[in-house]
């Protein structure tokens, strides 16, 4: 019977989804919520949702909008009724299913991060070429740096946002202390929160040309618009739990906070660099989106999705070893004119011999291009059916370059890209018995070690 991480697709339900949890439950739990059933299985770091009915023509991606809220609500109740607290991790990595003509279809979404960067030790050199020893940071600088570090190392979006705002607040308080008395109508007095924020942002804008254009194209209105668009609608709504607060786990709220965190982080970086001078360095380097795009276009036509019923940490190494022993690489045609029906048959026989040594299936993949709205993310898809596969169990998967690796040696960047992908074995637990079609959706995301995170495990 078809199952996803130990959860058998239940009869009487039309569709559902499976999400990753922050830890594995030690007991089975389930509950019916309206027309949905939510289940967690002992020892499996997953939460499963099954929907009794879905609208005709609903897409796989649209099902996420119905399944995720049901899962979040159930986990809320579980936390207060059973004292079991779990978070859904990596919402983009999920398994969605639905029944069409009474046959289940699966869509398996996985993220493959490509992380690059260069190491550096920033130093200050004086006019004589001597290294200037690092100076101890002021308490205010240290506080701002602490908040920035906690923002960048957080695994939770809302937590990262709150730390980033505290970093802004700390730096502004050093520039224009909130506790000082100022001359206002009626005499010297302390300022209220919003009044101080307006004054401090205005001072930073005039002193450091702080760029607030993300909130208003009109420089004269930028501070007021920051307070209206960001402080009131985002900062207050994430620091308070009153009516109208933004909720973690709510996809619409997550999107808003994520977008605003990106805008806020740019302001904070500029303020830290300008206000604390030599103690701040936000330099970064690594592979460019253009370079990775070029490598993907070169590699993908010769790359297949490999799945296996064996749960191994390095699937590519196992497959490569089996192919080598079977004579696959020696059999590959060396020139275009060597490609004949006889040669193709020899290659297929070598793959068959490799499969006798180690169990695996091969599925053709397609580079769909860049993810809409993103310059540093690409979508790779694969489509197959259960009857085309030799194995109904899938415990691991990886992208595998199927030509002789020697042809890569002329391009060091292709070597690097191929090694990055083949080293990313994805562990899973799927039983495809009785499944109709299987769609794989792989998101390749370019990231840099030195940059602030663009996404968080927990939203």
C-alpha positions as a printed NumPy array, in Angstrom:
array([[  0.   ,   0.   ,   0.   ],
       [  1.288,   3.452,  -0.883],
       [  2.801,   5.318,   2.057],
       [  4.789,   8.46 ,   2.85 ],
       [  7.267,   8.116,   5.714],
       [  5.224,   5.319,   7.283],
       [  1.849,   7.023,   6.735],
       [ -0.416,   4.888,   4.538],
       [ -2.604,   6.984,   2.249],
       [ -6.067,   6.508,   3.791],
       [ -9.124,   5.372,   1.899],
       [-11.928,   7.905,   1.667],
       [ -9.584,  10.892,   1.38 ],
       [ -8.869,  12.719,  -1.882],
       [ -5.562,  14.454,  -1.216],
       [ -3.017,  15.439,   1.376],
       [  0.516,  16.503,   2.209],
       [  3.443,  15.532,   4.399],
       [  5.756,  18.049,   6.087],
       [  9.009,  17.748,   8.021],
       [  8.942,  18.241,  11.803],
       [ 11.596,  19.699,  14.093],
       [ 11.908,  16.38 ,  15.959],
       [ 10.538,  12.867,  15.959],
       [  7.429,  12.134,  18.089],
       [  7.665,   9.23 ,  20.525],
       [  3.975,   8.302,  20.215],
       [  1.409,   8.186,  17.412],
       [ -1.139,  11.008,  17.473],
       [ -4.02 ,  11.853,  15.14 ],
       [ -7.103,  14.02 ,  15.045],
       [ -9.907,  14.794,  12.605],
       [-10.383,  18.534,  12.078],
       [-13.496,  19.318,  10.019],
       [-12.803,  17.626,   6.656],
       [ -9.128,  16.958,   7.366],
       [ -7.209,  14.304,   9.274],
       [ -3.816,  15.163,  10.786],
       [ -1.418,  12.405,  11.855],
       [  2.057,  12.137,  13.339],
       [  3.821,   8.771,  13.612],
       [  6.209,   7.688,  16.359],
       [  9.829,   7.88 ,  15.262],
       [  9.021,   9.779,  12.044],
       [  9.867,  13.479,  11.91 ],
       [  6.771,  14.196,   9.798],
       [  3.238,  15.547,  10.126],
       [  0.702,  14.227,   7.604],
       [ -2.544,  15.835,   6.466],
       [ -5.338,  14.08 ,   4.548],
       [ -8.258,  15.999,   3.003],
       [-11.608,  14.275,   2.448],
       [-12.588,  16.433,  -0.5  ],
       [-10.847,  18.852,  -2.863],
       [-12.168,  21.147,  -5.562],
       [-12.115,  19.89 ,  -9.131],
       [ -9.05 ,  21.022, -11.035],
       [ -7.079,  22.102,  -7.958],
       [ -3.331,  21.974,  -8.605],
       [ -0.761,  20.191,  -6.487],
       [  0.735,  23.507,  -5.424],
       [ -2.693,  24.848,  -4.403],
       [ -3.177,  21.89 ,  -2.075],
       [ -0.413,  23.306,   0.103],
       [ -2.681,  26.245,   1.005],
       [ -5.273,  23.821,   2.416],
       [ -2.97 ,  21.312,   4.087],
       [ -0.482,  23.582,   5.851],
       [ -3.013,  25.52 ,   8.005],
       [ -4.612,  22.239,   9.134],
       [ -1.205,  20.901,  10.193],
       [ -0.297,  24.112,  12.045],
       [ -3.618,  24.224,  13.927],
       [ -3.274,  20.599,  15.015],
       [  0.281,  21.179,  16.282],
       [ -0.989,  24.223,  18.235],
       [ -3.546,  22.054,  20.031],
       [ -1.038,  19.243,  20.603],
       [  1.348,  21.675,  22.309],
       [ -1.162,  22.701,  24.995],
       [ -3.12 ,  19.45 ,  25.388],
       [ -0.293,  16.925,  25.304],
       [  2.682,  19.214,  26.104],
       [  4.329,  18.152,  22.829],
       [  5.8  ,  21.06 ,  20.876],
       [  6.852,  20.602,  17.242],
       [  7.583,  22.994,  14.405],
       [  7.186,  22.437,  10.69 ],
       [ 10.555,  22.866,   8.986],
       [ 11.33 ,  23.89 ,   5.414],
       [  7.819,  24.388,   4.093],
       [  9.106,  24.192,   0.516],
       [ 10.245,  20.593,   1.11 ],
       [  7.127,  18.481,   1.23 ],
       [  5.275,  15.574,  -0.382],
       [  1.83 ,  16.332,  -1.813],
       [ -0.589,  13.656,  -3.017],
       [ -4.011,  13.443,  -4.553],
       [ -6.204,  10.801,  -6.144],
       [ -7.019,  11.063,  -9.839],
       [ -9.169,   8.338, -11.405],
       [ -8.75 ,   6.557,  -8.049],
       [ -4.948,   6.385,  -8.5  ],
       [ -2.728,   8.421,  -6.158],
       [ -0.332,  10.944,  -7.674],
       [  2.692,  12.262,  -5.792],
       [  4.649,  15.503,  -6.032],
       [  7.926,  15.395,  -4.116],
       [  9.574,  18.787,  -3.516],
       [ 13.186,  19.014,  -2.348],
       [ 15.656,  21.907,  -1.928],
       [ 19.288,  21.44 ,  -2.974],
       [ 21.351,  24.377,  -1.649],
       [ 24.543,  25.312,  -3.48 ],
       [ 26.613,  27.211,  -0.913],
       [ 29.793,  29.008,  -1.938],
       [ 32.079,  31.697,  -0.576],
       [ 35.658,  32.738,   0.121],
       [ 37.428,  33.107,   3.43 ],
       [ 39.083,  36.362,   4.438],
       [ 40.58 ,  37.996,   7.524],
       [ 39.906,  41.746,   7.309],
       [ 42.795,  43.939,   8.516],
       [ 43.328,  47.678,   8.845],
       [ 46.63 ,  48.904,   7.338],
       [ 48.086,  52.309,   8.209],
       [ 49.937,  54.645,   5.794],
       [ 53.242,  52.946,   6.588],
       [ 51.89 ,  49.499,   5.638],
       [ 51.629,  48.32 ,   9.241],
       [ 48.708,  46.263,  10.517],
       [ 46.677,  48.267,  13.   ],
       [ 45.728,  46.085,  16.013],
       [ 41.996,  45.543,  16.502],
       [ 40.434,  47.793,  19.11 ],
       [ 37.896,  46.664,  21.671],
       [ 34.38 ,  47.537,  20.574],
       [ 32.245,  49.929,  22.594],
       [ 29.44 ,  48.37 ,  24.683],
       [ 26.837,  49.754,  22.258],
       [ 28.673,  48.373,  19.239],
       [ 29.007,  45.023,  20.973],
       [ 25.271,  44.958,  21.694],
       [ 24.384,  45.749,  18.083],
       [ 26.807,  43.115,  16.81 ],
       [ 25.332,  40.564,  19.243],
       [ 21.818,  41.169,  17.935],
       [ 23.032,  40.91 ,  14.333],
       [ 24.8  ,  37.615,  15.083],
       [ 21.712,  36.129,  16.692],
       [ 19.59 ,  37.271,  13.754],
       [ 21.935,  35.641,  11.255],
       [ 22.269,  32.387,  13.196],
       [ 18.605,  31.922,  13.994],
       [ 16.707,  29.056,  12.417],
       [ 13.364,  30.846,  12.796],
       [ 12.198,  33.695,  10.558],
       [ 10.223,  35.628,  13.169],
       [ 13.026,  35.326,  15.721],
       [ 15.577,  36.482,  13.138],
       [ 13.399,  39.487,  12.322],
       [ 13.058,  40.493,  15.979],
       [ 16.814,  40.293,  16.545],
       [ 17.418,  42.329,  13.379],
       [ 15.073,  45.047,  14.587],
       [ 16.778,  45.066,  17.991],
       [ 20.075,  45.532,  16.146],
       [ 18.648,  48.58 ,  14.37 ],
       [ 17.272,  49.925,  17.639],
       [ 20.59 ,  49.402,  19.433],
       [ 22.598,  51.247,  16.77 ],
       [ 20.093,  54.104,  16.608],
       [ 20.142,  54.393,  20.405],
       [ 23.918,  54.843,  20.271],
       [ 23.527,  57.518,  17.591],
       [ 20.653,  59.316,  19.326],
       [ 20.146,  58.027,  22.89 ],
       [ 16.473,  57.513,  23.663],
       [ 16.985,  58.336,  27.338],
       [ 18.276,  61.854,  26.794],
       [ 16.053,  64.834,  27.457],
       [ 15.281,  66.989,  24.432],
       [ 13.812,  70.446,  24.015],
       [ 10.203,  70.121,  22.98 ],
       [  7.183,  72.301,  23.243],
       [  6.636,  72.751,  26.936],
       [ 10.269,  72.267,  27.945],
       [ 12.833,  69.471,  28.302],
       [ 11.377,  65.967,  28.333],
       [ 11.906,  62.389,  27.218],
       [ 10.474,  61.285,  23.901],
       [  7.936,  58.558,  23.319],
       [  8.919,  55.449,  21.332],
       [  7.69 ,  56.603,  17.911],
       [  8.882,  60.151,  18.434],
       [ 12.38 ,  58.935,  19.293],
       [ 12.401,  56.532,  16.321],
       [ 11.445,  59.346,  13.937],
       [ 14.16 ,  61.606,  15.361],
       [ 16.841,  58.873,  15.316],
       [ 16.05 ,  57.752,  11.757],
       [ 16.017,  61.364,  10.605],
       [ 19.395,  61.942,  12.255],
       [ 20.84 ,  58.779,  10.659],
       [ 19.432,  59.859,   7.304],
       [ 21.012,  63.305,   7.473],
       [ 24.302,  62.063,   9.   ],
       [ 24.882,  58.889,   7.004],
       [ 22.451,  59.278,   4.074],
       [ 20.648,  56.206,   5.413],
       [ 18.797,  54.711,   2.462],
       [ 15.092,  54.374,   3.258],
       [ 13.977,  54.36 ,  -0.384],
       [ 12.533,  50.857,   0.028],
       [  9.703,  52.519,   1.944],
       [  9.258,  55.736,  -0.024],
       [ 10.602,  57.175,  -3.254],
       [ 10.155,  60.616,  -1.718],
       [ 13.152,  61.344,   0.559],
       [ 11.123,  63.89 ,   2.526],
       [  8.547,  61.269,   3.451],
       [ 10.833,  58.24 ,   3.921],
       [ 11.016,  58.324,   7.75 ],
       [  7.251,  58.677,   8.147],
       [  6.649,  55.867,   5.663],
       [  9.11 ,  53.587,   7.497],
       [  7.17 ,  54.138,  10.699],
       [  3.813,  53.61 ,   8.955],
       [  4.741,  50.659,   6.732],
       [  7.292,  48.912,   8.896],
       [  7.185,  49.936,  12.55 ],
       [  3.396,  49.88 ,  12.867],
       [  2.552,  46.999,  10.528],
       [  5.549,  44.689,  11.005],
       [  7.58 ,  45.516,  14.097],
       [  4.587,  45.967,  16.428],
       [  2.771,  43.027,  14.856],
       [  5.7  ,  40.65 ,  15.507],
       [  6.633,  41.916,  18.997],
       [  3.056,  41.771,  20.338],
       [  0.352,  39.113,  20.478],
       [ -2.69 ,  41.386,  20.377],
       [ -5.402,  41.293,  17.723],
       [ -3.857,  41.853,  14.3  ],
       [ -0.504,  40.294,  15.221],
       [  1.404,  38.454,  12.51 ],
       [  1.417,  34.686,  13.031],
       [  4.334,  32.303,  12.444],
       [  3.223,  29.393,  10.262],
       [  0.689,  31.548,   8.399],
       [  1.967,  31.651,   4.809],
       [  0.701,  35.173,   4.088],
       [  2.242,  36.54 ,   7.289],
       [  5.474,  34.619,   6.699],
       [  5.772,  36.209,   3.25 ],
       [  5.286,  39.714,   4.658],
       [  7.845,  39.272,   7.433],
       [ 10.332,  37.684,   5.038],
       [ 10.053,  40.569,   2.576],
       [ 10.356,  43.185,   5.312],
       [ 13.323,  41.431,   6.919],
       [ 15.164,  41.7  ,   3.599],
       [ 14.504,  45.446,   3.455],
       [ 15.39 ,  45.973,   7.111],
       [ 18.642,  44.053,   6.847],
       [ 19.937,  46.353,   4.099],
       [ 19.26 ,  49.386,   6.289],
       [ 20.939,  47.764,   9.292],
       [ 24.045,  46.822,   7.286],
       [ 24.462,  50.391,   6.052],
       [ 23.926,  51.856,   9.53 ],
       [ 26.422,  49.48 ,  11.169],
       [ 29.079,  50.193,   8.543],
       [ 28.654,  53.965,   8.74 ],
       [ 28.2  ,  54.332,  12.484],
       [ 30.733,  51.822,  13.784],
       [ 33.219,  52.32 ,  10.93 ],
       [ 36.231,  49.97 ,  10.903],
       [ 34.667,  47.318,  13.086],
       [ 32.251,  46.2  ,  10.358],
       [ 32.869,  44.311,   7.119],
       [ 30.083,  42.859,   4.983],
       [ 32.18 ,  41.731,   2.031],
       [ 31.277,  38.446,   0.337],
       [ 32.244,  36.521,  -2.752],
       [ 31.506,  33.276,  -4.506],
       [ 29.877,  31.804,  -7.565],
       [ 27.587,  34.225,  -9.396],
       [ 24.031,  33.324, -10.503],
       [ 25.174,  33.683, -14.121],
       [ 27.994,  31.176, -13.565],
       [ 25.751,  28.618, -11.887],
       [ 23.113,  29.043, -14.582],
       [ 25.736,  28.283, -17.22 ],
       [ 26.903,  25.2  , -15.32 ],
       [ 23.356,  23.911, -14.899],
       [ 22.692,  24.31 , -18.616],
       [ 25.849,  22.279, -19.319],
       [ 25.317,  19.565, -16.681],
       [ 21.567,  18.901, -16.627],
       [ 21.315,  17.33 , -20.137],
       [ 23.723,  14.612, -18.937],
       [ 22.319,  14.281, -15.425],
       [ 19.637,  11.89 , -14.16 ],
       [ 17.684,  11.598, -10.933],
       [ 18.77 ,   8.41 ,  -9.18 ],
       [ 16.449,   6.823,  -6.616],
       [ 17.14 ,   3.743,  -4.537],
       [ 15.434,   1.516,  -1.97 ],
       [ 18.703,   1.595,  -0.017],
       [ 19.066,   4.298,   2.627],
       [ 22.727,   5.287,   2.257],
       [ 24.506,   8.546,   3.157],
       [ 26.325,   8.854,  -0.212],
       [ 24.148,   7.396,  -2.949],
       [ 26.243,   8.842,  -5.79 ],
       [ 29.347,   7.026,  -4.541],
       [ 27.457,   3.712,  -4.431],
       [ 26.087,   4.187,  -7.965],
       [ 29.433,   5.328,  -9.346],
       [ 31.149,   2.275,  -7.859],
       [ 28.551,  -0.093,  -9.351],
       [ 28.766,   1.595, -12.769],
       [ 32.551,   1.414, -12.742],
       [ 32.581,  -2.279, -11.857],
       [ 29.984,  -3.03 , -14.535],
       [ 32.172,  -1.452, -17.236],
       [ 29.669,   1.356, -17.865],
       [ 32.22 ,   4.167, -18.189],
       [ 34.462,   2.079, -20.456],
       [ 31.466,   1.28 , -22.654],
       [ 30.361,   4.9  , -23.149],
       [ 30.916,   6.205, -26.71 ],
       [ 33.968,   8.436, -26.975],
       [ 32.925,  10.271, -30.169],
       [ 29.529,  11.216, -31.683],
       [ 30.081,   8.767, -34.55 ],
       [ 30.433,   5.953, -31.97 ],
       [ 26.758,   6.279, -31.022],
       [ 25.126,   3.282, -32.704],
       [ 22.259,   0.975, -31.782],
       [ 24.832,  -1.643, -30.784],
       [ 26.656,   0.812, -28.531],
       [ 23.384,   1.939, -26.916],
       [ 22.527,  -1.69 , -26.167],
       [ 25.976,  -2.235, -24.608],
       [ 25.496,   0.791, -22.37 ],
       [ 22.074,  -0.464, -21.276],
       [ 23.545,  -3.881, -20.483],
       [ 26.252,  -2.239, -18.357],
       [ 23.568,  -0.325, -16.411],
       [ 21.686,  -3.599, -15.926],
       [ 24.83 ,  -5.236, -14.504],
       [ 25.31 ,  -2.251, -12.165],
       [ 21.725,  -2.63 , -10.931],
       [ 22.415,  -6.257, -10.067],
       [ 25.209,  -5.06 ,  -7.773],
       [ 23.274,  -2.183,  -6.212],
       [ 19.533,  -1.39 ,  -6.557],
       [ 18.602,   1.899,  -8.228],
       [ 16.297,   3.574, -10.768],
       [ 17.074,   6.345, -13.247],
       [ 14.672,   9.139, -14.215],
       [ 15.235,  11.846, -16.823],
       [ 15.244,  15.411, -15.494],
       [ 14.51 ,  18.796, -17.064],
       [ 15.867,  22.237, -16.19 ],
       [ 12.739,  24.4  , -16.151],
       [ 14.763,  27.57 , -15.622],
       [ 14.877,  30.13 , -12.849],
       [ 12.176,  30.109, -10.216],
       [  9.762,  32.961, -11.013],
       [ 10.772,  36.088,  -9.118],
       [ 14.215,  34.763,  -8.109],
       [ 17.61 ,  35.345,  -9.724],
       [ 19.431,  32.763,  -7.574],
       [ 17.053,  29.791,  -7.624],
       [ 16.318,  27.218, -10.345],
       [ 13.685,  24.521, -10.745],
       [ 14.561,  21.048, -11.978],
       [ 11.69 ,  18.618, -12.565],
       [ 11.321,  14.905, -13.257],
       [  8.247,  12.876, -14.128],
       [  7.749,   9.117, -14.042],
       [  5.185,   6.439, -13.226],
       [  5.373,   3.582, -10.759],
       [  5.299,   0.943, -13.494],
       [  8.447,   2.445, -15.056],
       [ 10.414,   1.89 , -11.86 ],
       [ 12.098,  -1.362, -10.845],
       [ 11.696,  -0.564,  -7.135],
       [  8.546,   0.628,  -5.358],
       [ 10.509,   1.723,  -2.27 ],
       [ 12.442,   4.996,  -2.366],
       [ 14.762,   5.612,   0.59 ],
       [ 17.352,   7.909,  -0.998],
       [ 17.786,  10.059,  -4.097],
       [ 20.499,  12.144,  -5.752],
       [ 21.308,  13.975,  -8.997],
       [ 23.93 ,  11.956, -10.889],
       [ 26.123,  13.038, -13.819],
       [ 26.046,  10.038, -16.147],
       [ 28.967,  10.751, -18.491],
       [ 32.585,   9.938, -17.802],
       [ 33.834,  12.471, -15.258],
       [ 37.051,  12.876, -17.237],
       [ 35.234,  15.148, -19.69 ],
       [ 34.658,  17.589, -16.83 ],
       [ 38.351,  18.085, -16.147],
       [ 38.626,  20.836, -18.764],
       [ 36.371,  23.069, -16.662],
       [ 37.087,  23.399, -12.938],
       [ 33.713,  25.07 , -12.324],
       [ 31.837,  22.142, -13.857],
       [ 33.837,  19.8  , -11.64 ],
       [ 32.845,  21.841,  -8.593],
       [ 29.17 ,  21.964,  -9.559],
       [ 29.003,  18.234, -10.287],
       [ 30.609,  17.401,  -6.952],
       [ 28.198,  19.706,  -5.129],
       [ 25.134,  18.008,  -6.6  ],
       [ 26.366,  14.421,  -6.375],
       [ 27.259,  14.961,  -2.702],
       [ 23.669,  15.892,  -1.802],
       [ 21.934,  12.608,  -1.083],
       [ 18.353,  13.194,   0.053],
       [ 16.997,  10.659,   2.532],
       [ 13.292,   9.814,   2.244],
       [ 10.843,   6.985,   2.901],
       [  8.276,   6.382,   0.163],
       [  6.33 ,   3.284,  -0.82 ],
       [  5.081,   3.823,  -4.378],
       [  2.982,   0.664,  -4.539],
       [ -0.234,   1.495,  -6.388],
       [  0.871,   5.029,  -7.234],
       [ -0.014,   6.39 , -10.677],
       [  2.4  ,   9.216, -11.497],
       [  5.308,  10.647,  -9.526],
       [  6.558,  14.197, -10.048],
       [  9.803,  15.465,  -8.543],
       [ 10.352,  19.2  ,  -8.087],
       [ 13.912,  20.085,  -7.116],
       [ 14.713,  23.66 ,  -6.106],
       [ 18.382,  24.54 ,  -6.557],
       [ 19.231,  27.563,  -4.414],
       [ 22.507,  29.493,  -4.641],
       [ 23.642,  30.746,  -1.238],
       [ 26.789,  32.345,   0.203],
       [ 28.532,  31.524,   3.473],
       [ 29.159,  35.179,   4.301],
       [ 25.693,  36.504,   3.519],
       [ 22.715,  36.854,   5.823],
       [ 20.345,  33.849,   5.448],
       [ 17.679,  34.168,   2.762],
       [ 15.447,  31.5  ,   4.271],
       [ 14.875,  29.839,   7.594],
       [ 14.07 ,  26.267,   8.574],
       [ 11.164,  27.378,  10.726],
       [  8.633,  29.972,   9.598]])
